Amino acid sequence: MGTHATRAASAIFLAWLVVFEGILVSVNGHFNYKDALTKSLIFLEAQRSGKLPPTNRVPWRGDSALDDGKFANVDLVGGYYDAGDNVKYGLPMAFTVTTLSWAALFYNAELRAAGELENVHSAIRWGTDFFLKAASRRNRLYVQVGDPVQDHQCWVRPENMKEPRTVLQIDENTPGTEIAAETAAAMAASSIVFRSFDHAYARRLLNKAKLVTLYTYIYIYVCVCVCILALSFSRHVRRVLQLFCWQLFVFAKSHKGTFDGECPFYCSYSGYNDELLWAATWLYVATKKSIYLDFIREESISANVAEFSWDLKYAGAQILLTKLHFEGEKGLEVFKNQADSFVCSVLPESPYHQVYISPGGLIHMRDGANTQYVTGTALLFSIYSDILAGFNQKVYCGDQQFHPARLWSFAKQQLDYVLGNNPNGRSYMVGFGANPPTQAHHRGASVPKLSRNSVVNCGMSFVNWYNKNSPNVNELTGAILGGPDRYDNFDDKRWDSSKTEPCTYINSLAVGVLAKLASHA
């Protein structure tokens, strides 16, 4: 073979080796987790509504919905759009903030080491600032801004939308235990995050909470208790506040009801007992007040479940309470059994396995934002593995035992699948890894920047942007999309929303796990 032929063969071999090595990297799950973490938080910035700060890292986003709340004569500017549309829903927004706060608390060191802790704090505050506004009026909590029916008739960026920004609320005549309790959980968890370095913000939480009277769905108001430890009150004032919190808590338990105003998009199929347990658990973690622990032990309703999501929070509360059980709190053994049951329902080798796993190894609960169940399970498995390891404990599934390392390896495998270690060899996070999706079902990403005064023809908007089979004009960096079906099939088509629509809570559930993975890389 001649010199030139030898060199050509060598070049071909080296090129093949580079490609093959890239495949090996993907197969073995060696990803740049720090980059994935950074990008997952950038996506949350892309979902911001309101007046954007100078630190905005999404160049194609601008100020939007600056008159939100005007119809109700209240300032409801800010908060998050939940997914690919332009509506602000209270229940998923609160769950996003609660789970982000959990990540900030449990993986604080890992987030700090990755240089992302401040960005997580900013993401949490963007939500809590909105909740303070939403809870600012007596006897009510504002829980939704925007008309989803009208919104879905126009494919337009939030900066240019002209649809009515109607407002929904809960009050003494229109109860909404799920949303109120989840918002309380968000405020409780986030107050723990902020109280160590921002007392002034804790005082704002307290002052705003005082505006909510007895007939608001009381779990919002009990954030009074959350702030007690952050402030230097006299013993007398603390006792008065504790008594008041107890009175509010008793009232909340006797005035319950489901709010269906966010249906059919966010219907609470699981009821409100999981949110009550979830909120009471976070309130106890934040305050250490026995009234919440007594409720958990004596009155709360819990259940064995196989998923963790914006609608079903039992497993998250059970893992939090298991940690308290290990720390010596009495009467919480049942939650350790239920936390184990969650794990046993998911692990493929468990005798009690019931969750469907795709041929490629991905959890598949149901079509439509399925990756929320993937990242949700990964977060709980990751946290529970660390708790179990810290107390030298295991998970028991009948006559089988699982060590903490098995939970962590399963959590890692699920995130690695999302990032590219899957039968399709592609990433399901926009702008990350191999062959990432380019047609996210997302108005802002798929519609080009227009002048603020531009008038969009809603009928033609679907022709011009929604139905166009080409990459989005703006990269929705870091968005984890809904993902493949139960057979690992994926179509990167904007109109296939069950596979290509992102959601804030898919990403918020991934943040803690990505931080841990980055620290182990």
C-alpha positions as CSV (number, residue, x, y, z in Angstrom):
1,M,0.0,0.0,0.0
2,G,1.4,3.4,-0.9
3,T,2.1,6.2,1.5
4,H,-0.9,8.3,0.4
5,A,-3.2,5.2,0.7
6,T,-1.8,4.4,4.1
7,R,-2.4,8.0,5.3
8,A,-5.9,7.9,3.9
9,A,-6.6,4.6,5.6
10,S,-5.2,5.9,8.8
11,A,-7.4,9.1,8.6
12,I,-10.5,7.0,7.9
13,F,-9.6,4.8,10.9
14,L,-9.0,7.8,13.2
15,A,-12.3,9.4,12.0
16,W,-14.1,6.1,12.7
17,L,-12.4,5.8,16.1
18,V,-13.6,9.3,17.0
19,V,-17.2,8.5,16.1
20,F,-17.0,5.1,17.8
21,E,-15.5,6.7,20.9
22,G,-18.3,9.2,20.9
23,I,-20.8,6.4,20.8
24,L,-19.0,4.7,23.7
25,V,-19.1,7.9,25.7
26,S,-22.9,8.1,25.1
27,V,-23.5,4.4,25.9
28,N,-21.5,4.5,29.1
29,G,-23.3,7.7,30.2
30,H,-20.3,10.0,30.5
31,F,-21.9,13.3,29.9
32,N,-21.0,16.9,30.8
33,Y,-23.5,17.0,33.6
34,K,-22.4,20.5,34.7
35,D,-23.3,21.8,31.2
36,A,-26.7,20.0,31.4
37,L,-27.3,21.6,34.8
38,T,-26.5,25.1,33.6
39,K,-28.7,24.7,30.6
40,S,-31.6,23.2,32.6
41,L,-31.7,26.5,34.6
42,I,-31.4,28.6,31.5
43,F,-34.7,26.9,30.3
44,L,-36.4,28.1,33.5
45,E,-35.3,31.7,32.6
46,A,-36.9,31.2,29.2
47,Q,-40.2,30.5,31.0
48,R,-40.3,33.8,32.9
49,S,-43.2,36.1,32.6
50,G,-43.1,39.8,33.4
51,K,-40.3,42.4,33.4
52,L,-37.0,40.5,32.8
53,P,-33.9,41.4,34.8
54,P,-30.6,42.6,33.2
55,T,-29.2,39.2,34.0
56,N,-31.5,37.5,31.6
57,R,-29.6,34.8,29.7
58,V,-32.1,34.1,26.9
59,P,-31.5,36.7,24.2
60,W,-34.7,36.1,22.3
61,R,-37.0,36.6,25.3
62,G,-38.3,40.0,26.3
63,D,-40.8,41.6,28.7
64,S,-44.3,40.1,28.6
65,A,-47.7,40.2,30.3
66,L,-46.9,43.5,32.1
67,D,-50.6,44.1,32.7
68,D,-51.3,40.7,34.3
69,G,-53.9,41.1,37.1
70,K,-55.3,44.3,35.6
71,F,-58.8,42.8,35.1
72,A,-58.8,42.0,38.9
73,N,-57.2,45.3,39.9
74,V,-54.2,43.5,41.3
75,D,-50.6,43.2,40.3
76,L,-49.9,39.7,39.1
77,V,-46.9,40.5,36.9
78,G,-44.2,37.8,37.0
79,G,-44.1,34.1,37.7
80,Y,-43.7,31.4,35.1
81,Y,-45.4,30.1,32.0
82,D,-45.7,26.4,32.7
83,A,-44.9,24.9,29.3
84,G,-45.2,25.8,25.6
85,D,-48.1,28.2,26.0
86,N,-48.6,31.6,27.6
87,V,-50.8,30.7,30.7
88,K,-49.6,30.9,34.3
89,Y,-51.0,28.0,36.3
90,G,-50.7,28.2,40.1
91,L,-50.5,24.5,40.9
92,P,-47.6,23.4,38.6
93,M,-45.8,26.7,39.3
94,A,-45.8,26.1,43.0
95,F,-44.6,22.5,42.5
96,T,-41.8,23.8,40.4
97,V,-40.7,26.1,43.2
98,T,-41.1,23.5,45.9
99,T,-38.9,21.0,44.1
100,L,-36.3,23.6,43.2
101,S,-36.2,24.5,46.8
102,W,-35.7,20.9,47.8
103,A,-32.8,20.7,45.4
104,A,-31.3,23.9,46.8
105,L,-31.5,22.5,50.3
106,F,-30.5,18.9,49.8
107,Y,-27.8,19.5,47.2
108,N,-26.6,22.9,48.3
109,A,-22.9,22.0,48.3
110,E,-23.2,20.4,44.9
111,L,-24.9,23.3,43.4
112,R,-22.4,25.7,44.9
113,A,-19.5,23.6,43.6
114,A,-21.1,23.8,40.1
115,G,-21.4,27.5,40.4
116,E,-25.2,27.4,40.0
117,L,-26.6,28.0,43.5
118,E,-27.2,31.6,42.9
119,N,-29.1,30.9,39.7
120,V,-31.2,28.3,41.6
121,H,-32.0,31.0,44.2
122,S,-33.0,33.4,41.5
123,A,-35.2,30.8,39.9
124,I,-36.9,30.2,43.2
125,R,-37.3,33.9,44.0
126,W,-38.9,34.5,40.6
127,G,-41.7,32.2,41.7
128,T,-42.0,33.3,45.3
129,D,-42.2,37.0,44.4
130,F,-45.2,36.0,42.3
131,F,-46.8,34.0,45.1
132,L,-46.4,37.0,47.5
133,K,-48.4,39.0,45.0
134,A,-51.0,36.2,44.5
135,A,-51.6,36.1,48.2
136,S,-51.7,39.8,48.8
137,R,-55.5,40.3,49.0
138,R,-57.7,39.4,51.9
139,N,-59.8,36.3,51.6
140,R,-58.3,35.1,48.3
141,L,-55.4,33.5,46.5
142,Y,-55.0,34.2,42.8
143,V,-54.2,30.9,41.1
144,Q,-54.2,31.4,37.3
145,V,-53.6,34.2,34.8
146,G,-54.6,33.7,31.1
147,D,-57.4,32.0,29.3
148,P,-56.1,28.6,28.0
149,V,-58.9,28.3,25.5
150,Q,-58.2,31.7,23.9
151,D,-54.4,31.1,24.3
152,H,-54.6,27.8,22.3
153,Q,-56.2,29.6,19.4
154,C,-53.2,31.7,18.6
155,W,-49.6,30.6,18.2
156,V,-47.8,33.7,19.3
157,R,-44.9,34.7,21.5
158,P,-45.8,36.0,25.0
159,E,-44.3,39.3,24.1
160,N,-46.9,39.8,21.4
161,M,-50.0,38.1,22.7
162,K,-53.3,40.0,22.7
163,E,-55.6,37.4,24.3
164,P,-57.5,38.3,27.4
165,R,-55.4,37.8,30.6
166,T,-58.3,36.6,32.7
167,V,-57.7,35.8,36.4
168,L,-58.9,32.9,38.5
169,Q,-58.9,32.9,42.3
170,I,-59.8,30.7,45.3
171,D,-61.6,32.0,48.3
172,E,-64.1,31.0,51.0
173,N,-66.7,30.4,48.3
174,T,-64.4,28.7,45.8
175,P,-62.1,26.4,47.7
176,G,-58.9,25.0,46.3
177,T,-57.1,23.0,48.9
178,E,-54.6,21.4,46.4
179,I,-53.3,24.8,45.1
180,A,-53.3,26.4,48.5
181,A,-51.4,23.6,50.1
182,E,-48.9,23.3,47.3
183,T,-48.3,27.1,47.4
184,A,-47.8,26.8,51.2
185,A,-45.3,24.0,50.6
186,A,-43.4,26.2,48.1
187,M,-43.3,29.1,50.5
188,A,-42.3,26.9,53.4
189,A,-39.5,25.1,51.5
190,S,-38.2,28.3,49.9
191,S,-38.3,30.2,53.2
192,I,-35.8,27.7,54.5
193,V,-33.6,28.4,51.5
194,F,-33.7,32.2,52.1
195,R,-33.7,32.6,55.8
196,S,-30.0,31.8,56.2
197,F,-28.9,34.8,54.1
198,D,-31.9,37.1,53.5
199,H,-33.8,38.0,56.6
200,A,-35.4,41.0,54.9
201,Y,-37.1,38.6,52.4
202,A,-38.3,36.4,55.2
203,R,-39.9,39.5,56.7
204,R,-41.6,40.2,53.4
205,L,-43.0,36.7,53.5
206,L,-44.3,37.3,57.0
207,N,-45.8,40.7,56.2
208,K,-47.5,39.4,53.1
209,A,-48.8,36.4,54.9
210,K,-50.5,38.6,57.5
211,L,-52.7,40.0,54.7
212,V,-54.3,36.7,54.2
213,T,-57.2,36.3,56.7
214,L,-58.9,33.3,58.2
215,Y,-61.0,32.5,55.1
216,T,-58.2,32.3,52.6
217,Y,-57.2,28.8,52.0
218,I,-55.3,28.7,55.1
219,Y,-52.2,26.8,54.1
220,I,-50.9,30.0,52.5
221,Y,-51.3,32.0,55.7
222,V,-49.4,29.5,57.8
223,C,-46.2,30.6,56.2
224,V,-46.3,33.0,59.2
225,C,-45.0,30.1,61.1
226,V,-42.3,29.4,58.6
227,C,-40.6,32.7,59.2
228,I,-40.7,32.5,63.0
229,L,-37.2,31.0,63.2
230,A,-35.8,33.6,60.9
231,L,-36.8,36.5,63.0
232,S,-36.0,37.6,66.6
233,F,-39.4,37.8,68.2
234,S,-40.0,37.8,71.9
235,R,-41.2,34.7,73.6
236,H,-44.7,36.2,74.0
237,V,-45.0,37.1,70.3
238,R,-43.8,33.6,69.4
239,R,-46.5,32.0,71.6
240,V,-49.2,34.2,70.1
241,L,-48.1,33.4,66.6
242,Q,-48.0,29.7,67.4
243,L,-51.5,29.8,68.8
244,F,-52.7,31.7,65.8
245,C,-51.1,29.2,63.4
246,W,-52.8,26.4,65.3
247,Q,-56.2,28.0,64.9
248,L,-55.6,28.5,61.2
249,F,-54.4,25.0,60.8
250,V,-57.6,23.7,62.5
251,F,-59.7,25.8,60.3
252,A,-57.9,24.7,57.2
253,K,-58.5,21.0,58.0
254,S,-62.3,21.6,58.4
255,H,-62.7,23.7,55.2
256,K,-61.5,21.6,52.3
257,G,-62.4,21.4,48.6
258,T,-61.0,20.8,45.2
259,F,-60.6,23.6,42.7
260,D,-61.3,22.5,39.1
261,G,-60.7,25.8,37.4
262,E,-57.4,24.7,35.9
263,C,-59.0,21.6,34.2
264,P,-58.7,20.1,31.7
265,F,-55.0,21.0,31.8
266,Y,-54.2,20.6,35.5
267,C,-57.0,18.5,37.1
268,S,-56.1,17.1,40.5
269,Y,-57.0,13.5,39.9
270,S,-55.3,12.4,43.2
271,G,-57.4,14.7,45.4
272,Y,-56.0,17.0,48.1
273,N,-54.8,14.7,50.8
274,D,-51.3,14.3,49.3
275,E,-50.9,18.1,49.1
276,L,-52.0,18.4,52.8
277,L,-49.4,15.8,53.9
278,W,-46.8,17.4,51.6
279,A,-47.5,20.9,53.0
280,A,-47.7,19.8,56.6
281,T,-44.3,18.0,56.2
282,W,-42.6,21.1,54.8
283,L,-44.1,23.2,57.5
284,Y,-42.8,20.9,60.1
285,V,-39.4,20.8,58.5
286,A,-39.4,24.6,58.4
287,T,-40.8,25.3,61.9
288,K,-40.4,22.1,64.0
289,K,-43.8,23.0,65.5
290,S,-45.5,20.0,67.0
291,I,-48.9,21.0,65.6
292,Y,-47.8,19.9,62.1
293,L,-46.2,16.7,63.3
294,D,-49.3,15.8,65.3
295,F,-51.4,16.3,62.2
296,I,-49.0,14.1,60.2
297,R,-49.2,11.3,62.8
298,E,-52.8,11.4,63.7
299,E,-54.9,12.9,61.0
300,S,-53.1,12.9,57.6
301,I,-54.0,10.4,54.9
302,S,-51.2,8.7,53.1
303,A,-50.9,5.9,50.5
304,N,-48.6,3.5,48.7
305,V,-47.9,5.1,45.2
306,A,-45.6,4.4,42.2
307,E,-45.1,8.0,40.9
308,F,-44.2,11.5,42.0
309,S,-45.5,14.4,40.0
310,W,-47.3,17.8,40.2
311,D,-50.5,15.9,41.0
312,L,-49.2,13.2,43.4
313,K,-46.9,14.2,46.2
314,Y,-47.2,11.3,48.7
315,A,-43.8,9.7,47.8
316,G,-42.0,13.0,48.3
317,A,-43.5,13.6,51.7
318,Q,-42.8,9.9,52.7
319,I,-39.1,10.3,52.0
320,L,-38.9,13.6,53.9
321,L,-40.7,11.9,56.9
322,T,-38.5,8.8,56.7
323,K,-35.5,11.1,57.3
324,L,-37.2,12.5,60.4
325,H,-37.9,8.9,61.4
326,F,-34.2,8.0,61.2
327,E,-33.4,11.1,63.2
328,G,-35.5,9.9,66.0
329,E,-39.0,11.3,65.6
330,K,-41.6,8.8,66.9
331,G,-44.6,7.4,65.1
332,L,-43.3,7.8,61.5
333,E,-42.4,4.2,60.8
334,V,-45.3,3.8,58.4
335,F,-43.7,6.4,56.1
336,K,-40.5,4.4,55.8
337,N,-42.6,1.4,54.7
338,Q,-44.4,3.6,52.2
339,A,-41.2,5.1,50.9
340,D,-39.8,1.6,50.4
341,S,-43.0,0.6,48.6
342,F,-42.5,3.5,46.1
343,V,-39.0,2.1,45.3
344,C,-40.3,-1.5,45.1
345,S,-42.9,-0.4,42.6
346,V,-40.3,1.1,40.3
347,L,-37.2,-1.1,40.4
348,P,-37.5,-3.6,37.5
349,E,-35.9,-6.5,39.6
350,S,-38.3,-5.9,42.6
351,P,-40.9,-8.6,43.2
352,Y,-43.4,-5.8,43.6
353,H,-42.5,-4.0,40.4
354,Q,-45.5,-2.4,38.6
355,V,-44.1,0.6,36.7
356,Y,-43.7,0.0,32.9
357,I,-40.1,0.3,31.7
358,S,-39.6,0.8,28.0
359,P,-37.4,-1.7,26.0
360,G,-34.6,0.9,26.2
361,G,-34.9,1.3,30.0
362,L,-37.0,4.4,30.5
363,I,-39.9,4.8,32.9
364,H,-43.1,5.3,31.0
365,M,-46.2,6.2,33.1
366,R,-48.3,7.9,30.4
367,D,-48.1,9.9,27.2
368,G,-47.8,13.6,27.6
369,A,-44.8,15.1,29.5
370,N,-43.7,11.6,30.5
371,T,-40.2,12.8,31.4
372,Q,-41.7,14.4,34.5
373,Y,-42.1,10.9,35.9
374,V,-38.5,10.1,34.9
375,T,-37.0,13.2,36.5
376,G,-39.3,12.9,39.5
377,T,-38.4,9.3,40.2
378,A,-34.7,10.2,39.7
379,L,-34.9,13.0,42.2
380,L,-36.6,10.8,44.9
381,F,-34.3,7.9,44.3
382,S,-31.3,10.2,44.5
383,I,-32.3,11.9,47.7
384,Y,-33.5,8.6,49.3
385,S,-30.3,6.9,48.4
386,D,-28.3,9.6,50.2
387,I,-30.7,9.4,53.2
388,L,-30.4,5.7,53.4
389,A,-26.6,5.7,53.1
390,G,-26.3,8.4,55.8
391,F,-28.2,6.2,58.3
392,N,-26.8,2.8,57.0
393,Q,-30.3,1.7,55.9
394,K,-31.7,-0.4,53.0
395,V,-34.9,-0.7,51.1
396,Y,-36.9,-3.9,51.7
397,C,-39.1,-5.4,49.0
398,G,-40.4,-8.6,50.4
399,D,-37.4,-11.0,50.9
400,Q,-35.2,-8.8,48.7
401,Q,-33.0,-5.9,49.9
402,F,-31.7,-3.0,47.9
403,H,-28.7,-1.0,48.9
404,P,-28.6,2.8,48.5
405,A,-26.2,2.4,45.6
406,R,-28.8,0.6,43.6
407,L,-31.3,3.5,43.9
408,W,-28.6,5.9,42.8
409,S,-27.6,3.8,39.8
410,F,-31.2,3.6,38.7
411,A,-31.6,7.4,39.1
412,K,-28.4,8.0,37.1
413,Q,-29.6,5.6,34.4
414,Q,-32.8,7.5,34.0
415,L,-31.1,10.8,33.6
416,D,-28.5,9.3,31.3
417,Y,-31.3,8.0,29.0
418,V,-32.7,11.6,28.8
419,L,-29.3,13.0,28.0
420,G,-28.5,10.5,25.2
421,N,-27.8,7.0,26.5
422,N,-30.9,5.5,24.8
423,P,-31.7,3.3,21.7
424,N,-32.0,6.4,19.5
425,G,-28.7,7.7,20.6
426,R,-30.1,11.2,21.0
427,S,-30.6,13.8,23.7
428,Y,-34.0,14.9,24.8
429,M,-32.6,18.1,26.2
430,V,-32.6,21.0,23.7
431,G,-29.1,22.3,22.9
432,F,-27.3,19.5,24.7
433,G,-25.6,16.3,23.6
434,A,-26.1,14.3,20.4
435,N,-28.8,15.1,18.0
436,P,-30.9,17.1,20.4
437,P,-34.5,18.0,19.4
438,T,-35.0,21.2,17.4
439,Q,-38.8,21.5,17.2
440,A,-39.9,22.0,20.8
441,H,-43.6,22.6,21.1
442,H,-43.1,26.2,22.4
443,R,-44.5,29.5,21.1
444,G,-41.6,31.7,22.1
445,A,-39.0,29.4,20.6
446,S,-40.7,28.7,17.3
447,V,-41.9,32.3,16.5
448,P,-39.3,34.9,15.4
449,K,-38.8,38.0,17.4
450,L,-41.3,40.6,16.4
451,S,-41.6,44.3,17.3
452,R,-43.8,44.8,20.4
453,N,-46.5,46.5,18.3
454,S,-46.7,43.8,15.7
455,V,-50.2,42.4,15.2
456,V,-50.3,38.6,14.6
457,N,-53.0,37.0,12.5
458,C,-53.9,34.0,14.8
459,G,-55.2,31.9,12.0
460,M,-52.1,32.3,9.9
461,S,-49.8,31.9,13.0
462,F,-50.3,28.1,12.8
463,V,-49.5,28.1,9.1
464,N,-46.5,30.3,9.5
465,W,-44.9,28.8,12.6
466,Y,-46.7,25.9,14.2
467,N,-47.1,23.6,11.2
468,K,-43.8,24.4,9.6
469,N,-41.5,21.3,9.5
470,S,-38.3,23.1,10.3
471,P,-36.2,23.8,13.4
472,N,-37.4,26.5,15.8
473,V,-35.9,29.9,15.0
474,N,-34.9,30.3,18.7
475,E,-33.1,27.5,20.6
476,L,-35.0,26.7,23.8
477,T,-31.7,25.8,25.6
478,G,-31.9,23.3,28.4
479,A,-35.6,22.3,27.9
480,I,-36.2,18.6,28.6
481,L,-39.0,17.7,26.3
482,G,-41.8,15.2,26.9
483,G,-39.7,12.4,25.4
484,P,-40.3,9.2,23.6
485,D,-43.3,6.9,23.8
486,R,-43.4,3.5,25.6
487,Y,-41.5,1.9,22.8
488,D,-38.7,4.4,22.7
489,N,-40.0,6.1,19.6
490,F,-39.7,9.8,19.2
491,D,-40.8,12.3,16.5
492,D,-39.2,15.6,16.7
493,K,-42.2,17.4,15.4
494,R,-43.6,20.6,17.0
495,W,-47.2,19.4,16.6
496,D,-46.6,16.2,18.5
497,S,-46.9,18.0,21.9
498,S,-47.0,14.8,24.0
499,K,-43.3,14.2,22.9
500,T,-42.0,17.7,22.3
501,E,-43.5,20.0,24.8
502,P,-41.4,21.1,27.8
503,C,-42.6,21.9,31.3
504,T,-41.0,23.8,34.1
505,Y,-41.4,21.0,36.6
506,I,-39.7,18.4,34.3
507,N,-36.6,20.6,34.7
508,S,-37.0,21.5,38.3
509,L,-37.1,17.8,39.2
510,A,-33.8,17.2,37.3
511,V,-31.8,20.1,38.9
512,G,-30.8,18.3,42.1
513,V,-29.8,15.0,40.3
514,L,-27.8,16.9,37.7
515,A,-26.0,18.7,40.5
516,K,-25.1,15.4,42.2
517,L,-24.0,13.9,38.9
518,A,-21.8,17.0,38.2
519,S,-20.1,16.6,41.6
520,H,-19.3,12.9,40.9
521,A,-18.0,13.5,37.4
